[in-house]
Amino acid sequence: MKRLILALVIAWVGSAEAAEKRCPWQQDDPEDQIGATRTQTPENVLESIKLVRTGEIIRLGHVYDEVTLGTPPFGRVFDVTIAPFSFPDEEENSQSFYSGGVVASIGQIATQFDGLAHAGHDMGYYNCFTHEEIGPDELGRTTALGVELVKPFFTRAILLDFVNNSDVPKVDFNGQQIVEDSYTITVADVEAVLANQGVEGPGVGDVVLIHTGWDALFGIDNERHFNSPGIGSEVAWWLAERGIAMLGTDTQHSEAAVGGRSTELLEDPYLLGEEYGFIFNSAHFILITQHGIHLLEWMRLGELAAAVKADVGGDANPHEFLFVFSPLPIKGLGGAPGSTAMAVR
């Protein structure tokens, strides 16, 4: 009888707590707006810096170039204008200067960082912030979860090389192997790569980078990225459970996609639970909305993969290294340029 009463009390308390939540994924701190970057602590910095062995720095983002970008997907714009200027009141001046301007969908183009206001849900964005709380304000900016709130990343990163260290299906692109279009990477695939590379799996505050070879398509066949390989909900949950800070991919989508939509959700858009309704992109929903874990897409990982491959066999595992990145703090944006991400080996 005592056990029954105790069970009823626990059930009642649990129901009361659930009722107080604004949405199912409300965090312990209902005011939290920084998500997984809370893991970027001084202790994490001091531990991560020990991974630097050679001092080599590799930039992990593409050059922003309107010629290379061509016509960006989704009708996004990128246009650069540069012009000389002088000082008309000066009779003599031997110096010259240029000023430049950019008209762009700057938060979501080329190598791009997804902030917490980028992907939401009718139940709420990250930490249950509502559409009304997100904004926009009178200037058109988000009023919560803006990218300017994100803490800088200075942490351990792991490269998961599905080109050189995995038997997932691949196809040829301009003489090199890339992962097959729309292939869904599974947890078994991830664990096999970790075992093949002999590297410890991700932990709290880490950044996980997925190399599929698709950065080779950048500027050549941008539209093909609508059908890129990537993770599904299984891997998204696996990563979330380990408390990573960010997932980076060399594709435009983090998810395996067909026509820009999660492959797994084409057959069943209610796969993640009927209570959530129609879901378009599973990784965005699980990682960003539910767990505050950022995405860094369309990365340039080929150079890093080649350097790591050439370095295998030394005293340390080259598949883990220091990762450094701070998103451009443009107030009120849901995303930011990501080309300044760096691997420090």
Contacts in CASP RR format, 6 or more apart in sequence:
PFRMAT RR
TARGET T0000
AUTHOR 0000-0000-0000
METHOD contacts of the structure
MODEL  1
MKRLILALVIAWVGSAEAAEKRCPWQQDDPEDQIGATRTQTPENVLESIK
LVRTGEIIRLGHVYDEVTLGTPPFGRVFDVTIAPFSFPDEEENSQSFYSG
GVVASIGQIATQFDGLAHAGHDMGYYNCFTHEEIGPDELGRTTALGVELV
KPFFTRAILLDFVNNSDVPKVDFNGQQIVEDSYTITVADVEAVLANQGVE
GPGVGDVVLIHTGWDALFGIDNERHFNSPGIGSEVAWWLAERGIAMLGTD
TQHSEAAVGGRSTELLEDPYLLGEEYGFIFNSAHFILITQHGIHLLEWMR
LGELAAAVKADVGGDANPHEFLFVFSPLPIKGLGGAPGSTAMAVR
21 128 0 8 1.000
22 30 0 8 1.000
22 124 0 8 1.000
22 128 0 8 1.000
22 130 0 8 1.000
23 121 0 8 1.000
23 123 0 8 1.000
23 124 0 8 1.000
23 128 0 8 1.000
24 123 0 8 1.000
24 290 0 8 1.000
25 126 0 8 1.000
25 127 0 8 1.000
25 128 0 8 1.000
25 289 0 8 1.000
25 290 0 8 1.000
25 291 0 8 1.000
26 127 0 8 1.000
26 128 0 8 1.000
27 35 0 8 1.000
27 127 0 8 1.000
29 127 0 8 1.000
30 127 0 8 1.000
30 128 0 8 1.000
32 38 0 8 1.000
32 127 0 8 1.000
33 116 0 8 1.000
33 126 0 8 1.000
33 127 0 8 1.000
33 129 0 8 1.000
33 144 0 8 1.000
33 145 0 8 1.000
33 146 0 8 1.000
33 149 0 8 1.000
34 149 0 8 1.000
34 150 0 8 1.000
34 151 0 8 1.000
35 116 0 8 1.000
35 126 0 8 1.000
35 127 0 8 1.000
35 291 0 8 1.000
35 292 0 8 1.000
35 293 0 8 1.000
36 205 0 8 1.000
36 243 0 8 1.000
36 244 0 8 1.000
36 245 0 8 1.000
36 246 0 8 1.000
36 291 0 8 1.000
36 292 0 8 1.000
36 293 0 8 1.000
36 294 0 8 1.000
37 150 0 8 1.000
37 151 0 8 1.000
37 152 0 8 1.000
37 153 0 8 1.000
37 245 0 8 1.000
37 294 0 8 1.000
38 151 0 8 1.000
39 155 0 8 1.000
39 204 0 8 1.000
39 205 0 8 1.000
39 243 0 8 1.000
39 245 0 8 1.000
40 151 0 8 1.000
40 152 0 8 1.000
40 153 0 8 1.000
40 154 0 8 1.000
40 155 0 8 1.000
40 205 0 8 1.000
40 245 0 8 1.000
44 154 0 8 1.000
44 155 0 8 1.000
44 205 0 8 1.000
45 154 0 8 1.000
45 155 0 8 1.000
47 156 0 8 1.000
48 154 0 8 1.000
48 155 0 8 1.000
48 156 0 8 1.000
48 322 0 8 1.000
48 323 0 8 1.000
49 154 0 8 1.000
49 322 0 8 1.000
51 156 0 8 1.000
51 316 0 8 1.000
51 320 0 8 1.000
51 321 0 8 1.000
51 322 0 8 1.000
51 344 0 8 1.000
52 321 0 8 1.000
52 322 0 8 1.000
52 344 0 8 1.000
52 345 0 8 1.000
53 316 0 8 1.000
53 345 0 8 1.000
54 345 0 8 1.000
55 344 0 8 1.000
55 345 0 8 1.000
56 307 0 8 1.000
56 344 0 8 1.000
56 345 0 8 1.000
57 342 0 8 1.000
57 343 0 8 1.000
57 344 0 8 1.000
57 345 0 8 1.000
58 303 0 8 1.000
58 304 0 8 1.000
58 307 0 8 1.000
58 342 0 8 1.000
58 343 0 8 1.000
58 345 0 8 1.000
59 300 0 8 1.000
59 303 0 8 1.000
59 339 0 8 1.000
59 340 0 8 1.000
59 341 0 8 1.000
59 342 0 8 1.000
60 111 0 8 1.000
60 209 0 8 1.000
60 299 0 8 1.000
60 300 0 8 1.000
60 301 0 8 1.000
60 304 0 8 1.000
60 339 0 8 1.000
60 341 0 8 1.000
60 342 0 8 1.000
60 343 0 8 1.000
61 110 0 8 1.000
61 111 0 8 1.000
61 298 0 8 1.000
61 299 0 8 1.000
61 300 0 8 1.000
61 338 0 8 1.000
61 339 0 8 1.000
61 340 0 8 1.000
61 341 0 8 1.000
62 68 0 8 1.000
62 110 0 8 1.000
62 111 0 8 1.000
62 215 0 8 1.000
62 218 0 8 1.000
62 298 0 8 1.000
62 299 0 8 1.000
62 300 0 8 1.000
62 339 0 8 1.000
63 339 0 8 1.000
64 78 0 8 1.000
64 104 0 8 1.000
64 109 0 8 1.000
64 110 0 8 1.000
64 337 0 8 1.000
64 339 0 8 1.000
66 78 0 8 1.000
66 79 0 8 1.000
66 80 0 8 1.000
68 218 0 8 1.000
68 219 0 8 1.000
69 78 0 8 1.000
69 109 0 8 1.000
69 110 0 8 1.000
69 219 0 8 1.000
69 222 0 8 1.000
70 219 0 8 1.000
70 222 0 8 1.000
71 222 0 8 1.000
72 78 0 8 1.000
72 105 0 8 1.000
72 109 0 8 1.000
72 110 0 8 1.000
72 222 0 8 1.000
73 222 0 8 1.000
73 223 0 8 1.000
73 225 0 8 1.000
73 226 0 8 1.000
73 252 0 8 1.000
74 108 0 8 1.000
75 105 0 8 1.000
76 104 0 8 1.000
76 105 0 8 1.000
76 108 0 8 1.000
76 109 0 8 1.000
77 103 0 8 1.000
77 104 0 8 1.000
77 105 0 8 1.000
77 109 0 8 1.000
78 102 0 8 1.000
78 103 0 8 1.000
78 104 0 8 1.000
78 105 0 8 1.000
78 109 0 8 1.000
78 110 0 8 1.000
79 102 0 8 1.000
79 103 0 8 1.000
79 104 0 8 1.000
80 100 0 8 1.000
80 101 0 8 1.000
80 102 0 8 1.000
81 100 0 8 1.000
81 101 0 8 1.000
81 102 0 8 1.000
81 103 0 8 1.000
82 98 0 8 1.000
82 99 0 8 1.000
82 100 0 8 1.000
82 101 0 8 1.000
83 98 0 8 1.000
83 99 0 8 1.000
83 100 0 8 1.000
84 96 0 8 1.000
84 97 0 8 1.000
84 98 0 8 1.000
85 97 0 8 1.000
85 98 0 8 1.000
85 99 0 8 1.000
86 93 0 8 1.000
86 96 0 8 1.000
86 97 0 8 1.000
87 93 0 8 1.000
106 328 0 8 1.000
106 330 0 8 1.000
106 333 0 8 1.000
106 336 0 8 1.000
106 337 0 8 1.000
107 113 0 8 1.000
107 147 0 8 1.000
107 330 0 8 1.000
107 333 0 8 1.000
107 334 0 8 1.000
107 335 0 8 1.000
107 336 0 8 1.000
107 337 0 8 1.000
108 118 0 8 1.000
108 335 0 8 1.000
109 337 0 8 1.000
110 218 0 8 1.000
110 298 0 8 1.000
110 337 0 8 1.000
110 339 0 8 1.000
111 296 0 8 1.000
111 297 0 8 1.000
111 298 0 8 1.000
111 299 0 8 1.000
111 300 0 8 1.000
111 337 0 8 1.000
111 338 0 8 1.000
111 339 0 8 1.000
111 341 0 8 1.000
112 296 0 8 1.000
112 297 0 8 1.000
112 298 0 8 1.000
112 335 0 8 1.000
112 336 0 8 1.000
112 337 0 8 1.000
112 338 0 8 1.000
113 147 0 8 1.000
113 294 0 8 1.000
113 295 0 8 1.000
113 296 0 8 1.000
113 325 0 8 1.000
113 327 0 8 1.000
113 335 0 8 1.000
113 336 0 8 1.000
113 337 0 8 1.000
113 338 0 8 1.000
114 284 0 8 1.000
114 288 0 8 1.000
114 294 0 8 1.000
114 295 0 8 1.000
114 296 0 8 1.000
114 297 0 8 1.000
114 334 0 8 1.000
114 335 0 8 1.000
115 145 0 8 1.000
115 146 0 8 1.000
115 147 0 8 1.000
115 150 0 8 1.000
115 288 0 8 1.000
115 294 0 8 1.000
115 295 0 8 1.000
115 327 0 8 1.000
115 334 0 8 1.000
115 335 0 8 1.000
115 336 0 8 1.000
116 125 0 8 1.000
116 126 0 8 1.000
116 145 0 8 1.000
116 146 0 8 1.000
116 150 0 8 1.000
116 288 0 8 1.000
116 292 0 8 1.000
116 294 0 8 1.000
116 334 0 8 1.000
117 125 0 8 1.000
117 134 0 8 1.000
117 142 0 8 1.000
117 144 0 8 1.000
117 145 0 8 1.000
117 146 0 8 1.000
117 147 0 8 1.000
117 332 0 8 1.000
117 333 0 8 1.000
117 334 0 8 1.000
117 335 0 8 1.000
118 284 0 8 1.000
118 288 0 8 1.000
118 334 0 8 1.000
118 335 0 8 1.000
119 125 0 8 1.000
119 281 0 8 1.000
119 284 0 8 1.000
119 285 0 8 1.000
119 288 0 8 1.000
119 289 0 8 1.000
120 126 0 8 1.000
120 285 0 8 1.000
120 288 0 8 1.000
120 289 0 8 1.000
121 276 0 8 1.000
121 285 0 8 1.000
121 289 0 8 1.000
122 131 0 8 1.000
123 276 0 8 1.000
124 130 0 8 1.000
124 131 0 8 1.000
124 289 0 8 1.000
125 131 0 8 1.000
125 134 0 8 1.000
125 144 0 8 1.000
125 145 0 8 1.000
125 289 0 8 1.000
126 145 0 8 1.000
126 288 0 8 1.000
126 289 0 8 1.000
126 290 0 8 1.000
126 291 0 8 1.000
126 292 0 8 1.000
127 292 0 8 1.000
129 144 0 8 1.000
129 145 0 8 1.000
133 143 0 8 1.000
133 144 0 8 1.000
134 142 0 8 1.000
134 143 0 8 1.000
134 144 0 8 1.000
134 145 0 8 1.000
135 141 0 8 1.000
135 142 0 8 1.000
135 143 0 8 1.000
135 144 0 8 1.000
136 142 0 8 1.000
136 143 0 8 1.000
137 143 0 8 1.000
140 332 0 8 1.000
141 331 0 8 1.000
141 332 0 8 1.000
141 333 0 8 1.000
142 332 0 8 1.000
142 333 0 8 1.000
142 334 0 8 1.000
143 332 0 8 1.000
145 334 0 8 1.000
146 331 0 8 1.000
146 332 0 8 1.000
146 333 0 8 1.000
146 334 0 8 1.000
147 327 0 8 1.000
147 328 0 8 1.000
147 329 0 8 1.000
147 330 0 8 1.000
147 332 0 8 1.000
147 333 0 8 1.000
147 334 0 8 1.000
147 335 0 8 1.000
147 336 0 8 1.000
148 329 0 8 1.000
148 330 0 8 1.000
148 331 0 8 1.000
148 332 0 8 1.000
148 333 0 8 1.000
150 294 0 8 1.000
150 326 0 8 1.000
150 327 0 8 1.000
150 329 0 8 1.000
152 324 0 8 1.000
152 325 0 8 1.000
152 326 0 8 1.000
153 207 0 8 1.000
153 245 0 8 1.000
153 246 0 8 1.000
153 323 0 8 1.000
153 324 0 8 1.000
153 325 0 8 1.000
153 326 0 8 1.000
153 341 0 8 1.000
154 322 0 8 1.000
154 323 0 8 1.000
154 324 0 8 1.000
155 205 0 8 1.000
155 206 0 8 1.000
155 207 0 8 1.000
155 245 0 8 1.000
155 322 0 8 1.000
155 323 0 8 1.000
156 205 0 8 1.000
156 206 0 8 1.000
156 207 0 8 1.000
156 320 0 8 1.000
156 321 0 8 1.000
156 322 0 8 1.000
156 323 0 8 1.000
157 206 0 8 1.000
157 207 0 8 1.000
157 208 0 8 1.000
157 209 0 8 1.000
157 320 0 8 1.000
157 321 0 8 1.000
157 322 0 8 1.000
157 323 0 8 1.000
157 343 0 8 1.000
158 194 0 8 1.000
158 199 0 8 1.000
158 201 0 8 1.000
158 202 0 8 1.000
158 206 0 8 1.000
158 207 0 8 1.000
158 208 0 8 1.000
158 209 0 8 1.000
158 319 0 8 1.000
158 320 0 8 1.000
159 209 0 8 1.000
159 211 0 8 1.000
159 301 0 8 1.000
159 304 0 8 1.000
159 305 0 8 1.000
159 308 0 8 1.000
159 319 0 8 1.000
159 320 0 8 1.000
159 321 0 8 1.000
160 190 0 8 1.000
160 193 0 8 1.000
160 194 0 8 1.000
160 197 0 8 1.000
160 208 0 8 1.000
160 209 0 8 1.000
160 210 0 8 1.000
160 211 0 8 1.000
161 193 0 8 1.000
161 197 0 8 1.000
161 211 0 8 1.000
161 305 0 8 1.000
161 308 0 8 1.000
161 309 0 8 1.000
161 319 0 8 1.000
162 168 0 8 1.000
162 179 0 8 1.000
162 185 0 8 1.000
162 189 0 8 1.000
162 193 0 8 1.000
162 210 0 8 1.000
162 211 0 8 1.000
162 212 0 8 1.000
162 213 0 8 1.000
162 229 0 8 1.000
163 170 0 8 1.000
163 177 0 8 1.000
163 178 0 8 1.000
163 179 0 8 1.000
163 211 0 8 1.000
163 212 0 8 1.000
163 213 0 8 1.000
163 305 0 8 1.000
164 305 0 8 1.000
164 309 0 8 1.000
165 193 0 8 1.000
165 196 0 8 1.000
165 197 0 8 1.000
166 189 0 8 1.000
166 192 0 8 1.000
166 193 0 8 1.000
166 196 0 8 1.000
167 192 0 8 1.000
168 179 0 8 1.000
168 180 0 8 1.000
168 183 0 8 1.000
168 185 0 8 1.000
168 189 0 8 1.000
168 229 0 8 1.000
169 179 0 8 1.000
169 180 0 8 1.000
169 183 0 8 1.000
170 177 0 8 1.000
170 178 0 8 1.000
170 179 0 8 1.000
170 180 0 8 1.000
171 177 0 8 1.000
171 178 0 8 1.000
171 179 0 8 1.000
171 180 0 8 1.000
171 181 0 8 1.000
172 178 0 8 1.000
173 213 0 8 1.000
173 216 0 8 1.000
173 217 0 8 1.000
174 216 0 8 1.000
174 220 0 8 1.000
176 213 0 8 1.000
176 216 0 8 1.000
177 213 0 8 1.000
178 212 0 8 1.000
178 213 0 8 1.000
178 214 0 8 1.000
178 216 0 8 1.000
178 217 0 8 1.000
179 185 0 8 1.000
179 212 0 8 1.000
179 213 0 8 1.000
179 214 0 8 1.000
179 229 0 8 1.000
179 230 0 8 1.000
180 229 0 8 1.000
181 224 0 8 1.000
181 227 0 8 1.000
181 228 0 8 1.000
181 229 0 8 1.000
182 227 0 8 1.000
182 228 0 8 1.000
182 229 0 8 1.000
182 256 0 8 1.000
182 257 0 8 1.000
182 258 0 8 1.000
182 263 0 8 1.000
183 229 0 8 1.000
183 230 0 8 1.000
183 256 0 8 1.000
184 229 0 8 1.000
184 230 0 8 1.000
184 231 0 8 1.000
184 232 0 8 1.000
184 256 0 8 1.000
184 263 0 8 1.000
184 264 0 8 1.000
185 210 0 8 1.000
185 229 0 8 1.000
185 230 0 8 1.000
185 231 0 8 1.000
185 232 0 8 1.000
185 235 0 8 1.000
185 256 0 8 1.000
186 232 0 8 1.000
186 234 0 8 1.000
186 235 0 8 1.000
187 234 0 8 1.000
187 235 0 8 1.000
187 238 0 8 1.000
190 235 0 8 1.000
190 238 0 8 1.000
194 200 0 8 1.000
194 201 0 8 1.000
197 317 0 8 1.000
197 319 0 8 1.000
198 317 0 8 1.000
198 319 0 8 1.000
199 317 0 8 1.000
199 319 0 8 1.000
199 320 0 8 1.000
200 320 0 8 1.000
201 242 0 8 1.000
202 208 0 8 1.000
202 239 0 8 1.000
202 242 0 8 1.000
202 243 0 8 1.000
202 244 0 8 1.000
203 242 0 8 1.000
203 243 0 8 1.000
203 244 0 8 1.000
204 242 0 8 1.000
204 243 0 8 1.000
204 244 0 8 1.000
205 243 0 8 1.000
205 244 0 8 1.000
205 245 0 8 1.000
206 242 0 8 1.000
206 243 0 8 1.000
206 244 0 8 1.000
206 245 0 8 1.000
207 244 0 8 1.000
207 245 0 8 1.000
207 246 0 8 1.000
207 247 0 8 1.000
207 248 0 8 1.000
207 296 0 8 1.000
207 323 0 8 1.000
208 239 0 8 1.000
208 244 0 8 1.000
208 246 0 8 1.000
208 247 0 8 1.000
208 248 0 8 1.000
209 247 0 8 1.000
209 248 0 8 1.000
209 249 0 8 1.000
209 299 0 8 1.000
209 301 0 8 1.000
209 304 0 8 1.000
209 323 0 8 1.000
210 230 0 8 1.000
210 231 0 8 1.000
210 247 0 8 1.000
210 248 0 8 1.000
210 249 0 8 1.000
210 250 0 8 1.000
211 250 0 8 1.000
211 301 0 8 1.000
211 302 0 8 1.000
211 304 0 8 1.000
211 305 0 8 1.000
212 228 0 8 1.000
212 229 0 8 1.000
212 230 0 8 1.000
212 249 0 8 1.000
212 250 0 8 1.000
212 251 0 8 1.000
213 250 0 8 1.000
213 301 0 8 1.000
213 302 0 8 1.000
213 305 0 8 1.000
214 225 0 8 1.000
214 228 0 8 1.000
214 229 0 8 1.000
214 250 0 8 1.000
214 251 0 8 1.000
215 250 0 8 1.000
215 298 0 8 1.000
215 299 0 8 1.000
215 300 0 8 1.000
215 301 0 8 1.000
215 302 0 8 1.000
216 302 0 8 1.000
217 224 0 8 1.000
217 225 0 8 1.000
218 298 0 8 1.000
218 300 0 8 1.000
222 252 0 8 1.000
225 251 0 8 1.000
225 252 0 8 1.000
225 253 0 8 1.000
225 298 0 8 1.000
226 252 0 8 1.000
226 253 0 8 1.000
226 257 0 8 1.000
226 258 0 8 1.000
226 259 0 8 1.000
226 260 0 8 1.000
227 257 0 8 1.000
227 258 0 8 1.000
227 259 0 8 1.000
227 260 0 8 1.000
228 251 0 8 1.000
228 252 0 8 1.000
228 253 0 8 1.000
228 256 0 8 1.000
228 257 0 8 1.000
229 251 0 8 1.000
229 256 0 8 1.000
230 249 0 8 1.000
230 251 0 8 1.000
230 253 0 8 1.000
230 254 0 8 1.000
230 255 0 8 1.000
230 256 0 8 1.000
230 257 0 8 1.000
230 283 0 8 1.000
231 239 0 8 1.000
231 247 0 8 1.000
231 254 0 8 1.000
231 255 0 8 1.000
231 256 0 8 1.000
231 283 0 8 1.000
232 255 0 8 1.000
232 256 0 8 1.000
232 262 0 8 1.000
232 263 0 8 1.000
232 264 0 8 1.000
232 282 0 8 1.000
232 283 0 8 1.000
233 262 0 8 1.000
233 264 0 8 1.000
233 271 0 8 1.000
233 272 0 8 1.000
233 282 0 8 1.000
233 283 0 8 1.000
233 286 0 8 1.000
235 283 0 8 1.000
236 282 0 8 1.000
236 283 0 8 1.000
236 286 0 8 1.000
236 287 0 8 1.000
237 286 0 8 1.000
239 247 0 8 1.000
239 287 0 8 1.000
239 293 0 8 1.000
240 286 0 8 1.000
240 287 0 8 1.000
240 290 0 8 1.000
240 291 0 8 1.000
240 293 0 8 1.000
243 291 0 8 1.000
243 293 0 8 1.000
244 293 0 8 1.000
245 293 0 8 1.000
245 294 0 8 1.000
246 293 0 8 1.000
246 294 0 8 1.000
246 295 0 8 1.000
246 296 0 8 1.000
247 254 0 8 1.000
247 283 0 8 1.000
247 287 0 8 1.000
247 293 0 8 1.000
247 294 0 8 1.000
247 295 0 8 1.000
247 296 0 8 1.000
248 254 0 8 1.000
248 295 0 8 1.000
248 296 0 8 1.000
248 297 0 8 1.000
248 299 0 8 1.000
249 295 0 8 1.000
249 296 0 8 1.000
249 297 0 8 1.000
249 298 0 8 1.000
249 299 0 8 1.000
250 298 0 8 1.000
250 299 0 8 1.000
250 300 0 8 1.000
250 301 0 8 1.000
250 302 0 8 1.000
251 257 0 8 1.000
251 297 0 8 1.000
251 298 0 8 1.000
252 297 0 8 1.000
252 298 0 8 1.000
253 260 0 8 1.000
253 281 0 8 1.000
253 283 0 8 1.000
253 297 0 8 1.000
254 281 0 8 1.000
254 283 0 8 1.000
254 284 0 8 1.000
254 287 0 8 1.000
254 295 0 8 1.000
254 297 0 8 1.000
255 262 0 8 1.000
255 263 0 8 1.000
255 264 0 8 1.000
255 281 0 8 1.000
255 282 0 8 1.000
255 283 0 8 1.000
255 284 0 8 1.000
256 262 0 8 1.000
256 263 0 8 1.000
256 264 0 8 1.000
257 263 0 8 1.000
257 281 0 8 1.000
258 266 0 8 1.000
260 281 0 8 1.000
261 280 0 8 1.000
261 281 0 8 1.000
262 279 0 8 1.000
262 280 0 8 1.000
262 281 0 8 1.000
262 282 0 8 1.000
262 283 0 8 1.000
264 271 0 8 1.000
264 282 0 8 1.000
265 271 0 8 1.000
265 279 0 8 1.000
265 280 0 8 1.000
265 281 0 8 1.000
265 282 0 8 1.000
269 277 0 8 1.000
269 278 0 8 1.000
269 279 0 8 1.000
269 280 0 8 1.000
270 276 0 8 1.000
270 277 0 8 1.000
270 278 0 8 1.000
270 279 0 8 1.000
271 279 0 8 1.000
271 282 0 8 1.000
272 279 0 8 1.000
272 282 0 8 1.000
272 285 0 8 1.000
272 286 0 8 1.000
276 285 0 8 1.000
279 285 0 8 1.000
283 295 0 8 1.000
284 295 0 8 1.000
287 293 0 8 1.000
287 294 0 8 1.000
287 295 0 8 1.000
288 294 0 8 1.000
288 295 0 8 1.000
296 325 0 8 1.000
296 338 0 8 1.000
296 341 0 8 1.000
299 341 0 8 1.000
304 343 0 8 1.000
307 318 0 8 1.000
307 345 0 8 1.000
308 318 0 8 1.000
308 319 0 8 1.000
311 318 0 8 1.000
311 345 0 8 1.000
312 318 0 8 1.000
318 345 0 8 1.000
321 343 0 8 1.000
321 344 0 8 1.000
321 345 0 8 1.000
322 343 0 8 1.000
322 344 0 8 1.000
322 345 0 8 1.000
323 341 0 8 1.000
323 342 0 8 1.000
323 343 0 8 1.000
323 344 0 8 1.000
324 341 0 8 1.000
324 342 0 8 1.000
324 344 0 8 1.000
325 338 0 8 1.000
325 340 0 8 1.000
325 341 0 8 1.000
325 342 0 8 1.000
326 340 0 8 1.000
327 335 0 8 1.000
327 336 0 8 1.000
327 337 0 8 1.000
327 338 0 8 1.000
328 336 0 8 1.000
328 337 0 8 1.000
328 338 0 8 1.000
328 340 0 8 1.000
329 336 0 8 1.000
330 336 0 8 1.000
END
